[in-house]
Amino acid sequence: MPSSEWIPMRWPAGWAGAGLLDLLKGTPVNCLVAGQHAARLREAANRLGIAVFEAPPPEITVLDGVWPGMRISQERRRRDEAESGPTGAPWIDSNCSSLRLARARSPKPVWVAFDPAKDAG
């Protein structure tokens, strides 16, 4: 399968068993970046049609992204109000412009990597 068709997932470090691959059945994920678990998962994942890598392959550009969402100031968090305004921080965290720039700079497929926000539900 060409790299442009990979739909990746970063395998969580705390997931040790290959039995957890069953969670991916019926999902579009067809590629895992599994770090130290790659060798242990490879055979079972390949039977499911899922490619496994220790790190993102070189034919992929990995963009350090942000968890998409709105910023809420600490003092306003109680009232559930967003922070915005001409002198405030940008009110929406997005990967759109960074992704477009990465695609313009290189013909390689781009993956966006980010961790969930600390307060993400």
C-alpha positions as CSV (number, residue, x, y, z in Angstrom):
1,M,0.0,0.0,0.0
2,P,1.4,3.4,-0.9
3,S,2.3,5.7,2.0
4,S,-0.3,8.3,0.7
5,E,-3.1,5.8,1.7
6,W,-1.9,5.1,5.3
7,I,-4.2,6.2,8.0
8,P,-2.0,6.2,11.1
9,M,-2.5,5.8,14.8
10,R,0.1,6.3,17.5
11,W,0.0,3.1,19.7
12,P,-0.3,4.2,23.4
13,A,2.8,3.3,25.4
14,G,0.6,1.8,28.1
15,W,-1.0,-0.7,25.7
16,A,1.3,-3.7,25.8
17,G,-0.9,-6.6,24.5
18,A,-1.5,-7.4,20.9
19,G,-5.1,-8.3,21.9
20,L,-5.8,-4.6,22.0
21,L,-5.5,-4.6,18.2
22,D,-9.1,-5.9,18.1
23,L,-10.1,-2.3,19.1
24,L,-9.0,-1.3,15.6
25,K,-11.2,-3.7,13.7
26,G,-13.8,-1.9,11.6
27,T,-11.9,1.4,11.8
28,P,-10.0,3.2,9.0
29,V,-6.7,2.8,10.8
30,N,-4.3,0.8,8.7
31,C,-0.9,1.9,10.1
32,L,0.5,2.0,13.6
33,V,3.5,3.9,15.0
34,A,4.1,1.6,17.9
35,G,7.6,2.6,19.3
36,Q,9.0,-0.2,21.6
37,H,5.9,-2.4,21.0
38,A,6.4,-2.5,17.2
39,A,8.1,-5.9,17.1
40,R,5.6,-7.5,19.4
41,L,2.6,-6.2,17.4
42,R,3.8,-6.6,13.9
43,E,2.7,-10.2,13.2
44,A,-0.8,-9.8,14.6
45,A,-1.3,-6.4,13.0
46,N,-0.2,-7.6,9.6
47,R,-2.9,-10.3,9.8
48,L,-5.4,-7.5,10.2
49,G,-3.9,-5.6,7.2
50,I,-2.3,-3.0,9.5
51,A,1.3,-1.9,8.9
52,V,3.5,-1.4,12.0
53,F,6.4,1.0,12.4
54,E,8.7,1.8,15.3
55,A,8.8,5.4,14.2
56,P,7.2,7.3,11.3
57,P,8.7,6.2,8.1
58,P,11.0,8.6,6.2
59,E,8.6,9.0,3.3
60,I,6.2,10.8,5.7
61,T,6.4,14.4,7.0
62,V,5.4,14.6,10.7
63,L,4.0,17.9,11.8
64,D,4.1,18.8,15.5
65,G,0.5,19.9,15.9
66,V,-1.8,21.2,18.6
67,W,-4.9,19.7,20.1
68,P,-7.7,21.6,18.2
69,G,-10.1,23.6,20.2
70,M,-10.8,27.0,21.9
71,R,-8.8,28.5,24.7
72,I,-10.6,29.2,27.8
73,S,-9.0,31.5,30.4
74,Q,-8.7,30.2,33.9
75,E,-10.8,32.9,35.5
76,R,-13.5,32.5,32.9
77,R,-13.5,28.7,33.1
78,R,-16.2,28.7,35.7
79,R,-18.6,30.6,33.4
80,D,-17.6,28.6,30.3
81,E,-16.7,31.7,28.3
82,A,-14.1,31.7,25.6
83,E,-11.2,34.2,25.6
84,S,-10.8,36.3,22.5
85,G,-10.3,39.9,21.4
86,P,-7.9,42.1,19.4
87,T,-5.3,42.0,22.2
88,G,-5.9,38.4,23.3
89,A,-4.4,35.2,22.2
90,P,-5.8,33.5,19.1
91,W,-9.0,31.9,20.2
92,I,-8.9,28.8,18.1
93,D,-6.1,26.3,18.1
94,S,-5.9,24.7,14.7
95,N,-3.4,22.8,12.5
96,C,-4.8,24.1,9.2
97,S,-2.2,26.7,8.3
98,S,0.7,24.6,9.4
99,L,-0.6,21.6,7.5
100,R,-1.1,23.7,4.3
101,L,2.5,25.0,4.6
102,A,3.9,21.5,5.1
103,R,2.0,20.3,2.0
104,A,3.2,23.2,-0.1
105,R,6.9,22.6,1.0
106,S,7.0,18.9,0.2
107,P,5.1,16.4,-1.9
108,K,5.4,13.8,0.9
109,P,2.2,12.8,2.9
110,V,1.8,14.8,6.1
111,W,0.8,13.3,9.5
112,V,-0.1,15.7,12.3
113,A,1.1,14.5,15.8
114,F,-0.3,15.9,19.0
115,D,-1.3,14.9,22.5
116,P,-4.7,15.6,23.9
117,A,-5.1,18.8,25.9
118,K,-4.7,18.3,29.6
119,D,-8.3,19.4,30.2
120,A,-9.7,17.5,27.2
121,G,-12.8,15.6,28.2
